[in-house]
């Protein structure tokens, strides 16, 4: 089996940083903007780009996708040959 792609959605470095601040640290837009040294408008743009790349709408869909991928990568969820990740 090939190693899992740590970035299956081809997120940019800054988009990955946004994901970490938003979901790992559970920060809001203003706090993320301050932490990343960018405007709140740019944070919202990152969110739109990330959600579009991940094929989901808003935080709930992104949380579900992120957690599911993590569980698969960690071997907690085992997929058969016919399952799609």
Secondary structure as GFF3:
##gff-version 3
##sequence-region A 1 85
A	DSSP	alpha_helix	13	19	.	.	.	ID=ss1
A	DSSP	pi_helix	20	24	.	.	.	ID=ss2
A	DSSP	alpha_helix	29	36	.	.	.	ID=ss3
A	DSSP	alpha_helix	40	54	.	.	.	ID=ss4
A	DSSP	alpha_helix	58	73	.	.	.	ID=ss5
###
